[in-house]
Amino acid sequence: MVTESEVQTKDDLERRNKAWKHCAEREDYRCAICGQVPPYGEREIYFESGLCGFHAHTLNKDD
Ligand SMILES: [Zn+2]
């Protein structure tokens, strides 16, 4: 069952995602390997590694 607060939280997350994407594209935040703007949830990984979550994870596995 979905409560109203859950809907608002999801909506809020969507807004944050969009705001992040606008910001990231303007600042040219892109994964060094695939050139994709990292998703909002992976921005911390991006700032640490310069890679999207997927590629940061892939490189860490090889290490
Ligand atoms: Zn990538």
N, CA, C, O and the ligand as a Tripos MOL2 file, in Angstrom:
@<TRIPOS>MOLECULE
protein
  253   251    64     0     0
PROTEIN
NO_CHARGES

@<TRIPOS>ATOM
      1 N           0.8430   -1.2060    0.0000 N.3       1 MET1
      2 CA          0.0000    0.0000    0.0000 C.3       1 MET1
      3 C           0.8770    1.2560    0.0000 C.2       1 MET1
      4 O           1.8310    1.3670    0.7710 O.2       1 MET1
      5 N           0.5390    2.1760   -0.8630 N.am      2 VAL2
      6 CA          1.3460    3.3960   -0.9930 C.3       2 VAL2
      7 C           0.6950    4.5350   -0.2140 C.2       2 VAL2
      8 O          -0.4410    4.9120   -0.4980 O.2       2 VAL2
      9 N           1.3930    5.0670    0.7390 N.am      3 THR3
     10 CA          0.8710    6.1950    1.5040 C.3       3 THR3
     11 C           1.2030    7.4990    0.7910 C.2       3 THR3
     12 O           2.0100    7.5260   -0.1390 O.2       3 THR3
     13 N           0.5720    8.5680    1.2360 N.am      4 GLU4
     14 CA          0.7870    9.8500    0.5710 C.3       4 GLU4
     15 C           2.2320   10.3210    0.7580 C.2       4 GLU4
     16 O           2.8180   10.9150   -0.1470 O.2       4 GLU4
     17 N           2.7950   10.0570    1.9260 N.am      5 SER5
     18 CA          4.1650   10.5090    2.1760 C.3       5 SER5
     19 C           5.1540    9.7770    1.2700 C.2       5 SER5
     20 O           6.1560   10.3560    0.8490 O.2       5 SER5
     21 N           4.8790    8.5150    0.9690 N.am      6 GLU6
     22 CA          5.7550    7.7680    0.0720 C.3       6 GLU6
     23 C           5.7120    8.3390   -1.3390 C.2       6 GLU6
     24 O           6.7280    8.4220   -2.0300 O.2       6 GLU6
     25 N           4.5080    8.7310   -1.7470 N.am      7 VAL7
     26 CA          4.3520    9.3340   -3.0700 C.3       7 VAL7
     27 C           5.1230   10.6480   -3.1310 C.2       7 VAL7
     28 O           5.7930   10.9370   -4.1220 O.2       7 VAL7
     29 N           5.0240   11.4300   -2.0800 N.am      8 GLN8
     30 CA          5.7260   12.7110   -2.0670 C.3       8 GLN8
     31 C           7.2340   12.4990   -2.0670 C.2       8 GLN8
     32 O           7.9750   13.2350   -2.7180 O.2       8 GLN8
     33 N           7.6750   11.4960   -1.3370 N.am      9 THR9
     34 CA          9.1060   11.2040   -1.2960 C.3       9 THR9
     35 C           9.6070   10.7960   -2.6750 C.2       9 THR9
     36 O          10.6840   11.2060   -3.1080 O.2       9 THR9
     37 N           8.8040    9.9790   -3.3570 N.am     10 LYS10
     38 CA          9.1890    9.5240   -4.6890 C.3      10 LYS10
     39 C           9.2240   10.6980   -5.6620 C.2      10 LYS10
     40 O          10.1200   10.8120   -6.4990 O.2      10 LYS10
     41 N           8.2180   11.5730   -5.5270 N.am     11 ASP11
     42 CA          8.1460   12.7540   -6.3660 C.3      11 ASP11
     43 C           9.3440   13.6660   -6.1040 C.2      11 ASP11
     44 O           9.9180   14.2450   -7.0260 O.2      11 ASP11
     45 N           9.7020   13.7790   -4.8420 N.am     12 ASP12
     46 CA         10.8260   14.6050   -4.4410 C.3      12 ASP12
     47 C          12.1220   14.0430   -5.0210 C.2      12 ASP12
     48 O          12.9770   14.7850   -5.5050 O.2      12 ASP12
     49 N          12.2460   12.7370   -4.9630 N.am     13 LEU13
     50 CA         13.4380   12.0780   -5.5060 C.3      13 LEU13
     51 C          13.5440   12.3380   -7.0050 C.2      13 LEU13
     52 O          14.6250   12.5960   -7.5340 O.2      13 LEU13
     53 N          12.3900   12.2630   -7.6770 N.am     14 GLU14
     54 CA         12.3440   12.5180   -9.1160 C.3      14 GLU14
     55 C          12.8250   13.9370   -9.4130 C.2      14 GLU14
     56 O          13.5820   14.1670  -10.3560 O.2      14 GLU14
     57 N          12.3700   14.8800   -8.5910 N.am     15 ARG15
     58 CA         12.7790   16.2770   -8.7700 C.3      15 ARG15
     59 C          14.2780   16.4270   -8.5490 C.2      15 ARG15
     60 O          14.9590   17.1200   -9.3050 O.2      15 ARG15
     61 N          14.7860   15.7720   -7.5060 N.am     16 ARG16
     62 CA         16.2250   15.8390   -7.2310 C.3      16 ARG16
     63 C          17.0130   15.2410   -8.3850 C.2      16 ARG16
     64 O          18.0500   15.7700   -8.7860 O.2      16 ARG16
     65 N          16.5100   14.1380   -8.9100 N.am     17 ASN17
     66 CA         17.1540   13.4870  -10.0400 C.3      17 ASN17
     67 C          17.2640   14.4310  -11.2260 C.2      17 ASN17
     68 O          18.3150   14.5400  -11.8570 O.2      17 ASN17
     69 N          16.1560   15.1130  -11.5200 N.am     18 LYS18
     70 CA         16.1400   16.0280  -12.6650 C.3      18 LYS18
     71 C          17.0650   17.2010  -12.4240 C.2      18 LYS18
     72 O          17.8030   17.6100  -13.3210 O.2      18 LYS18
     73 N          17.0320   17.7490  -11.2100 N.am     19 ALA19
     74 CA         17.8870   18.8920  -10.8760 C.3      19 ALA19
     75 C          19.3520   18.4920  -10.9830 C.2      19 ALA19
     76 O          20.1830   19.2420  -11.4950 O.2      19 ALA19
     77 N          19.6520   17.2960  -10.4890 N.am     20 TRP20
     78 CA         21.0260   16.7860  -10.5570 C.3      20 TRP20
     79 C          21.4810   16.6390  -11.9980 C.2      20 TRP20
     80 O          22.6040   17.0080  -12.3450 O.2      20 TRP20
     81 N          20.5980   16.0950  -12.8430 N.am     21 LYS21
     82 CA         20.9630   15.8650  -14.2380 C.3      21 LYS21
     83 C          21.2450   17.1690  -14.9610 C.2      21 LYS21
     84 O          22.1910   17.2750  -15.7420 O.2      21 LYS21
     85 N          20.3960   18.1750  -14.6830 N.am     22 HIS22
     86 CA         20.6160   19.4950  -15.2870 C.3      22 HIS22
     87 C          21.9730   20.0380  -14.8650 C.2      22 HIS22
     88 O          22.7560   20.5060  -15.6920 O.2      22 HIS22
     89 N          22.2380   19.9670  -13.5540 N.am     23 CYS23
     90 CA         23.4800   20.4740  -12.9880 C.3      23 CYS23
     91 C          24.6720   19.7180  -13.5610 C.2      23 CYS23
     92 O          25.6620   20.3260  -13.9680 O.2      23 CYS23
     93 N          24.5750   18.4060  -13.5910 N.am     24 ALA24
     94 CA         25.6790   17.5680  -14.0480 C.3      24 ALA24
     95 C          25.9890   17.8320  -15.5140 C.2      24 ALA24
     96 O          27.1520   17.8730  -15.9170 O.2      24 ALA24
     97 N          24.9340   18.0110  -16.3090 N.am     25 GLU25
     98 CA         25.1550   18.2670  -17.7290 C.3      25 GLU25
     99 C          25.7880   19.6460  -17.9370 C.2      25 GLU25
    100 O          26.6540   19.8230  -18.7930 O.2      25 GLU25
    101 N          25.3410   20.6100  -17.1440 N.am     26 ARG26
    102 CA         25.8880   21.9560  -17.2560 C.3      26 ARG26
    103 C          27.3560   21.9630  -16.8460 C.2      26 ARG26
    104 O          28.1840   22.6200  -17.4760 O.2      26 ARG26
    105 N          27.6680   21.2240  -15.7800 N.am     27 GLU27
    106 CA         29.0420   21.1670  -15.2690 C.3      27 GLU27
    107 C          29.8870   20.1340  -15.9980 C.2      27 GLU27
    108 O          31.0890   20.0120  -15.7640 O.2      27 GLU27
    109 N          29.2380   19.3970  -16.8820 N.am     28 ASP28
    110 CA         29.9120   18.3490  -17.6590 C.3      28 ASP28
    111 C          30.4880   17.2570  -16.7570 C.2      28 ASP28
    112 O          31.6440   16.8580  -16.8980 O.2      28 ASP28
    113 N          29.6650   16.7910  -15.8430 N.am     29 TYR29
    114 CA         30.0350   15.6530  -14.9950 C.3      29 TYR29
    115 C          29.7510   14.3880  -15.7810 C.2      29 TYR29
    116 O          28.5920   14.0050  -15.9430 O.2      29 TYR29
    117 N          30.7720   13.7510  -16.2600 N.am     30 ARG30
    118 CA         30.5800   12.5510  -17.0670 C.3      30 ARG30
    119 C          31.5790   11.4700  -16.6750 C.2      30 ARG30
    120 O          32.7150   11.7530  -16.2920 O.2      30 ARG30
    121 N          31.1320   10.2420  -16.7810 N.am     31 CYS31
    122 CA         32.0050    9.0950  -16.5340 C.3      31 CYS31
    123 C          33.1540    9.1320  -17.5370 C.2      31 CYS31
    124 O          32.9340    9.3460  -18.7300 O.2      31 CYS31
    125 N          34.3650    8.9250  -17.0600 N.am     32 ALA32
    126 CA         35.5410    8.9850  -17.9240 C.3      32 ALA32
    127 C          35.5620    7.8480  -18.9390 C.2      32 ALA32
    128 O          36.2580    7.9380  -19.9510 O.2      32 ALA32
    129 N          34.8160    6.7900  -18.6870 N.am     33 ILE33
    130 CA         34.8220    5.6450  -19.5980 C.3      33 ILE33
    131 C          33.6680    5.7070  -20.5930 C.2      33 ILE33
    132 O          33.8920    5.6380  -21.8010 O.2      33 ILE33
    133 N          32.4430    5.8360  -20.1040 N.am     34 CYS34
    134 CA         31.2960    5.7620  -21.0120 C.3      34 CYS34
    135 C          30.7470    7.1390  -21.3760 C.2      34 CYS34
    136 O          29.9410    7.2490  -22.3000 O.2      34 CYS34
    137 N          31.1660    8.1930  -20.6690 N.am     35 GLY35
    138 CA         30.7140    9.5270  -21.0110 C.3      35 GLY35
    139 C          29.2890    9.8390  -20.5940 C.2      35 GLY35
    140 O          28.7410   10.8720  -20.9770 O.2      35 GLY35
    141 N          28.6790    8.9470  -19.8050 N.am     36 GLN36
    142 CA         27.3140    9.1770  -19.3320 C.3      36 GLN36
    143 C          27.3400   10.0570  -18.0850 C.2      36 GLN36
    144 O          28.2600    9.9800  -17.2710 O.2      36 GLN36
    145 N          26.3130   10.8930  -17.9520 N.am     37 VAL37
    146 CA         26.1290   11.6280  -16.7090 C.3      37 VAL37
    147 C          25.7350   10.6140  -15.6370 C.2      37 VAL37
    148 O          24.7570    9.8870  -15.8140 O.2      37 VAL37
    149 N          26.4720   10.5500  -14.5340 N.am     38 PRO38
    150 CA         26.1360    9.5580  -13.5070 C.3      38 PRO38
    151 C          24.7880    9.8700  -12.8600 C.2      38 PRO38
    152 O          24.4530   11.0380  -12.6610 O.2      38 PRO38
    153 N          24.0090    8.8300  -12.5300 N.am     39 PRO39
    154 CA         22.7210    9.0500  -11.8810 C.3      39 PRO39
    155 C          22.8950    9.7340  -10.5250 C.2      39 PRO39
    156 O          23.9660    9.6910   -9.9180 O.2      39 PRO39
    157 N          21.8170   10.3640  -10.0700 N.am     40 TYR40
    158 CA         21.8360   11.0690   -8.7910 C.3      40 TYR40
    159 C          22.3680   10.1840   -7.6690 C.2      40 TYR40
    160 O          23.1620   10.6380   -6.8460 O.2      40 TYR40
    161 N          21.9390    8.9350   -7.6310 N.am     41 GLY41
    162 CA         22.3380    8.0120   -6.5710 C.3      41 GLY41
    163 C          23.8020    7.6110   -6.6280 C.2      41 GLY41
    164 O          24.3270    7.0380   -5.6730 O.2      41 GLY41
    165 N          24.4670    7.9070   -7.7440 N.am     42 GLU42
    166 CA         25.8690    7.5070   -7.9060 C.3      42 GLU42
    167 C          26.8060    8.7000   -7.9050 C.2      42 GLU42
    168 O          27.9860    8.5710   -8.2290 O.2      42 GLU42
    169 N          26.2710    9.8810   -7.5350 N.am     43 ARG43
    170 CA         27.1030   11.0770   -7.6450 C.3      43 ARG43
    171 C          28.3020   11.0410   -6.6950 C.2      43 ARG43
    172 O          29.3620   11.5730   -7.0250 O.2      43 ARG43
    173 N          28.1490   10.4220   -5.5220 N.am     44 GLU44
    174 CA         29.2740   10.3550   -4.5830 C.3      44 GLU44
    175 C          30.3900    9.4840   -5.1460 C.2      44 GLU44
    176 O          31.5720    9.7990   -5.0050 O.2      44 GLU44
    177 N          30.0020    8.3970   -5.7790 N.am     45 ILE45
    178 CA         30.9900    7.5270   -6.4300 C.3      45 ILE45
    179 C          31.6890    8.3050   -7.5310 C.2      45 ILE45
    180 O          32.9040    8.2130   -7.7070 O.2      45 ILE45
    181 N          30.8890    9.0800   -8.2750 N.am     46 TYR46
    182 CA         31.4670    9.8590   -9.3600 C.3      46 TYR46
    183 C          32.5010   10.8550   -8.8390 C.2      46 TYR46
    184 O          33.5860   10.9810   -9.4060 O.2      46 TYR46
    185 N          32.1650   11.5570   -7.7640 N.am     47 PHE47
    186 CA         33.0970   12.5710   -7.2470 C.3      47 PHE47
    187 C          34.3590   11.9220   -6.6870 C.2      47 PHE47
    188 O          35.4160   12.5520   -6.6570 O.2      47 PHE47
    189 N          34.2620   10.6830   -6.2490 N.am     48 GLU48
    190 CA         35.4430    9.9830   -5.7330 C.3      48 GLU48
    191 C          36.3150    9.4420   -6.8590 C.2      48 GLU48
    192 O          37.5420    9.5110   -6.7970 O.2      48 GLU48
    193 N          35.6670    8.9010   -7.8890 N.am     49 SER49
    194 CA         36.4160    8.1450   -8.8930 C.3      49 SER49
    195 C          36.4130    8.7830  -10.2710 C.2      49 SER49
    196 O          37.2540    8.4490  -11.1050 O.2      49 SER49
    197 N          35.4750    9.7010  -10.5260 N.am     50 GLY50
    198 CA         35.3600   10.2680  -11.8650 C.3      50 GLY50
    199 C          34.6470    9.3280  -12.8220 C.2      50 GLY50
    200 O          34.6540    9.5440  -14.0340 O.2      50 GLY50
    201 N          34.0310    8.2830  -12.2770 N.am     51 LEU51
    202 CA         33.3520    7.2720  -13.0870 C.3      51 LEU51
    203 C          31.9250    7.0970  -12.6150 C.2      51 LEU51
    204 O          31.5930    7.4300  -11.4770 O.2      51 LEU51
    205 N          31.0770    6.5710  -13.4960 N.am     52 CYS52
    206 CA         29.7230    6.2090  -13.0850 C.3      52 CYS52
    207 C          29.8130    5.0050  -12.1370 C.2      52 CYS52
    208 O          30.8550    4.3550  -12.0530 O.2      52 CYS52
    209 N          28.7430    4.7210  -11.4410 N.am     53 GLY53
    210 CA         28.7540    3.6310  -10.4740 C.3      53 GLY53
    211 C          29.1490    2.3100  -11.0990 C.2      53 GLY53
    212 O          29.8920    1.5250  -10.5100 O.2      53 GLY53
    213 N          28.6430    2.0730  -12.3000 N.am     54 PHE54
    214 CA         28.9210    0.8230  -12.9880 C.3      54 PHE54
    215 C          30.4180    0.6530  -13.2640 C.2      54 PHE54
    216 O          30.9880   -0.3990  -12.9760 O.2      54 PHE54
    217 N          31.0410    1.6670  -13.8110 N.am     55 HIS55
    218 CA         32.4530    1.5500  -14.1600 C.3      55 HIS55
    219 C          33.3650    1.6230  -12.9380 C.2      55 HIS55
    220 O          34.4110    0.9750  -12.9050 O.2      55 HIS55
    221 N          32.9770    2.4060  -11.9380 N.am     56 ALA56
    222 CA         33.7590    2.4280  -10.6920 C.3      56 ALA56
    223 C          33.7530    1.0310  -10.0970 C.2      56 ALA56
    224 O          34.7800    0.5530   -9.6160 O.2      56 ALA56
    225 N          32.5980    0.3740  -10.1290 N.am     57 HIS57
    226 CA         32.4650   -0.9740   -9.5790 C.3      57 HIS57
    227 C          33.2840   -1.9650  -10.4050 C.2      57 HIS57
    228 O          33.9570   -2.8350   -9.8510 O.2      57 HIS57
    229 N          33.2250   -1.8310  -11.7050 N.am     58 THR58
    230 CA         33.9610   -2.7430  -12.5950 C.3      58 THR58
    231 C          35.4620   -2.6250  -12.3700 C.2      58 THR58
    232 O          36.1660   -3.6340  -12.3230 O.2      58 THR58
    233 N          35.9560   -1.3950  -12.2290 N.am     59 LEU59
    234 CA         37.3950   -1.2040  -12.0160 C.3      59 LEU59
    235 C          37.8190   -1.7280  -10.6600 C.2      59 LEU59
    236 O          38.8870   -2.3240  -10.5260 O.2      59 LEU59
    237 N          36.9830   -1.5080   -9.6480 N.am     60 ASN60
    238 CA         37.3290   -1.9790   -8.2990 C.3      60 ASN60
    239 C          37.4330   -3.4880   -8.2430 C.2      60 ASN60
    240 O          38.2310   -4.0400   -7.4860 O.2      60 ASN60
    241 N          36.6190   -4.1530   -9.0500 N.am     61 LYS61
    242 CA         36.6380   -5.6090   -9.0540 C.3      61 LYS61
    243 C          37.9650   -6.1390   -9.5850 C.2      61 LYS61
    244 O          38.4760   -7.1510   -9.1060 O.2      61 LYS61
    245 N          38.5200   -5.4400  -10.5880 N.am     62 ASP62
    246 CA         39.7760   -5.8760  -11.1940 C.3      62 ASP62
    247 C          40.9720   -5.5890  -10.2990 C.2      62 ASP62
    248 O          42.0250   -6.2140  -10.4350 O.2      62 ASP62
    249 N          40.8060   -4.6510   -9.3940 N.am     63 ASP63
    250 CA         41.9210   -4.2330   -8.5620 C.3      63 ASP63
    251 C          42.3590   -5.3110   -7.5800 C.2      63 ASP63
    252 O          43.2940   -5.1000   -6.8080 O.2      63 ASP63
    253 ZN         30.6050    4.6500  -17.0170 Zn       64 ZN64
@<TRIPOS>BOND
     1     1     2 1
     2     2     3 1
     3     3     4 2
     4     3     5 am
     5     5     6 1
     6     6     7 1
     7     7     8 2
     8     7     9 am
     9     9    10 1
    10    10    11 1
    11    11    12 2
    12    11    13 am
    13    13    14 1
    14    14    15 1
    15    15    16 2
    16    15    17 am
    17    17    18 1
    18    18    19 1
    19    19    20 2
    20    19    21 am
    21    21    22 1
    22    22    23 1
    23    23    24 2
    24    23    25 am
    25    25    26 1
    26    26    27 1
    27    27    28 2
    28    27    29 am
    29    29    30 1
    30    30    31 1
    31    31    32 2
    32    31    33 am
    33    33    34 1
    34    34    35 1
    35    35    36 2
    36    35    37 am
    37    37    38 1
    38    38    39 1
    39    39    40 2
    40    39    41 am
    41    41    42 1
    42    42    43 1
    43    43    44 2
    44    43    45 am
    45    45    46 1
    46    46    47 1
    47    47    48 2
    48    47    49 am
    49    49    50 1
    50    50    51 1
    51    51    52 2
    52    51    53 am
    53    53    54 1
    54    54    55 1
    55    55    56 2
    56    55    57 am
    57    57    58 1
    58    58    59 1
    59    59    60 2
    60    59    61 am
    61    61    62 1
    62    62    63 1
    63    63    64 2
    64    63    65 am
    65    65    66 1
    66    66    67 1
    67    67    68 2
    68    67    69 am
    69    69    70 1
    70    70    71 1
    71    71    72 2
    72    71    73 am
    73    73    74 1
    74    74    75 1
    75    75    76 2
    76    75    77 am
    77    77    78 1
    78    78    79 1
    79    79    80 2
    80    79    81 am
    81    81    82 1
    82    82    83 1
    83    83    84 2
    84    83    85 am
    85    85    86 1
    86    86    87 1
    87    87    88 2
    88    87    89 am
    89    89    90 1
    90    90    91 1
    91    91    92 2
    92    91    93 am
    93    93    94 1
    94    94    95 1
    95    95    96 2
    96    95    97 am
    97    97    98 1
    98    98    99 1
    99    99   100 2
   100    99   101 am
   101   101   102 1
   102   102   103 1
   103   103   104 2
   104   103   105 am
   105   105   106 1
   106   106   107 1
   107   107   108 2
   108   107   109 am
   109   109   110 1
   110   110   111 1
   111   111   112 2
   112   111   113 am
   113   113   114 1
   114   114   115 1
   115   115   116 2
   116   115   117 am
   117   117   118 1
   118   118   119 1
   119   119   120 2
   120   119   121 am
   121   121   122 1
   122   122   123 1
   123   123   124 2
   124   123   125 am
   125   125   126 1
   126   126   127 1
   127   127   128 2
   128   127   129 am
   129   129   130 1
   130   130   131 1
   131   131   132 2
   132   131   133 am
   133   133   134 1
   134   134   135 1
   135   135   136 2
   136   135   137 am
   137   137   138 1
   138   138   139 1
   139   139   140 2
   140   139   141 am
   141   141   142 1
   142   142   143 1
   143   143   144 2
   144   143   145 am
   145   145   146 1
   146   146   147 1
   147   147   148 2
   148   147   149 am
   149   149   150 1
   150   150   151 1
   151   151   152 2
   152   151   153 am
   153   153   154 1
   154   154   155 1
   155   155   156 2
   156   155   157 am
   157   157   158 1
   158   158   159 1
   159   159   160 2
   160   159   161 am
   161   161   162 1
   162   162   163 1
   163   163   164 2
   164   163   165 am
   165   165   166 1
   166   166   167 1
   167   167   168 2
   168   167   169 am
   169   169   170 1
   170   170   171 1
   171   171   172 2
   172   171   173 am
   173   173   174 1
   174   174   175 1
   175   175   176 2
   176   175   177 am
   177   177   178 1
   178   178   179 1
   179   179   180 2
   180   179   181 am
   181   181   182 1
   182   182   183 1
   183   183   184 2
   184   183   185 am
   185   185   186 1
   186   186   187 1
   187   187   188 2
   188   187   189 am
   189   189   190 1
   190   190   191 1
   191   191   192 2
   192   191   193 am
   193   193   194 1
   194   194   195 1
   195   195   196 2
   196   195   197 am
   197   197   198 1
   198   198   199 1
   199   199   200 2
   200   199   201 am
   201   201   202 1
   202   202   203 1
   203   203   204 2
   204   203   205 am
   205   205   206 1
   206   206   207 1
   207   207   208 2
   208   207   209 am
   209   209   210 1
   210   210   211 1
   211   211   212 2
   212   211   213 am
   213   213   214 1
   214   214   215 1
   215   215   216 2
   216   215   217 am
   217   217   218 1
   218   218   219 1
   219   219   220 2
   220   219   221 am
   221   221   222 1
   222   222   223 1
   223   223   224 2
   224   223   225 am
   225   225   226 1
   226   226   227 1
   227   227   228 2
   228   227   229 am
   229   229   230 1
   230   230   231 1
   231   231   232 2
   232   231   233 am
   233   233   234 1
   234   234   235 1
   235   235   236 2
   236   235   237 am
   237   237   238 1
   238   238   239 1
   239   239   240 2
   240   239   241 am
   241   241   242 1
   242   242   243 1
   243   243   244 2
   244   243   245 am
   245   245   246 1
   246   246   247 1
   247   247   248 2
   248   247   249 am
   249   249   250 1
   250   250   251 1
   251   251   252 2
@<TRIPOS>SUBSTRUCTURE
     1 MET1         2 RESIDUE 1 A MET
     2 VAL2         6 RESIDUE 1 A VAL
     3 THR3        10 RESIDUE 1 A THR
     4 GLU4        14 RESIDUE 1 A GLU
     5 SER5        18 RESIDUE 1 A SER
     6 GLU6        22 RESIDUE 1 A GLU
     7 VAL7        26 RESIDUE 1 A VAL
     8 GLN8        30 RESIDUE 1 A GLN
     9 THR9        34 RESIDUE 1 A THR
    10 LYS10       38 RESIDUE 1 A LYS
    11 ASP11       42 RESIDUE 1 A ASP
    12 ASP12       46 RESIDUE 1 A ASP
    13 LEU13       50 RESIDUE 1 A LEU
    14 GLU14       54 RESIDUE 1 A GLU
    15 ARG15       58 RESIDUE 1 A ARG
    16 ARG16       62 RESIDUE 1 A ARG
    17 ASN17       66 RESIDUE 1 A ASN
    18 LYS18       70 RESIDUE 1 A LYS
    19 ALA19       74 RESIDUE 1 A ALA
    20 TRP20       78 RESIDUE 1 A TRP
    21 LYS21       82 RESIDUE 1 A LYS
    22 HIS22       86 RESIDUE 1 A HIS
    23 CYS23       90 RESIDUE 1 A CYS
    24 ALA24       94 RESIDUE 1 A ALA
    25 GLU25       98 RESIDUE 1 A GLU
    26 ARG26      102 RESIDUE 1 A ARG
    27 GLU27      106 RESIDUE 1 A GLU
    28 ASP28      110 RESIDUE 1 A ASP
    29 TYR29      114 RESIDUE 1 A TYR
    30 ARG30      118 RESIDUE 1 A ARG
    31 CYS31      122 RESIDUE 1 A CYS
    32 ALA32      126 RESIDUE 1 A ALA
    33 ILE33      130 RESIDUE 1 A ILE
    34 CYS34      134 RESIDUE 1 A CYS
    35 GLY35      138 RESIDUE 1 A GLY
    36 GLN36      142 RESIDUE 1 A GLN
    37 VAL37      146 RESIDUE 1 A VAL
    38 PRO38      150 RESIDUE 1 A PRO
    39 PRO39      154 RESIDUE 1 A PRO
    40 TYR40      158 RESIDUE 1 A TYR
    41 GLY41      162 RESIDUE 1 A GLY
    42 GLU42      166 RESIDUE 1 A GLU
    43 ARG43      170 RESIDUE 1 A ARG
    44 GLU44      174 RESIDUE 1 A GLU
    45 ILE45      178 RESIDUE 1 A ILE
    46 TYR46      182 RESIDUE 1 A TYR
    47 PHE47      186 RESIDUE 1 A PHE
    48 GLU48      190 RESIDUE 1 A GLU
    49 SER49      194 RESIDUE 1 A SER
    50 GLY50      198 RESIDUE 1 A GLY
    51 LEU51      202 RESIDUE 1 A LEU
    52 CYS52      206 RESIDUE 1 A CYS
    53 GLY53      210 RESIDUE 1 A GLY
    54 PHE54      214 RESIDUE 1 A PHE
    55 HIS55      218 RESIDUE 1 A HIS
    56 ALA56      222 RESIDUE 1 A ALA
    57 HIS57      226 RESIDUE 1 A HIS
    58 THR58      230 RESIDUE 1 A THR
    59 LEU59      234 RESIDUE 1 A LEU
    60 ASN60      238 RESIDUE 1 A ASN
    61 LYS61      242 RESIDUE 1 A LYS
    62 ASP62      246 RESIDUE 1 A ASP
    63 ASP63      250 RESIDUE 1 A ASP
    64 ZN64       253 GROUP 0 **** ****
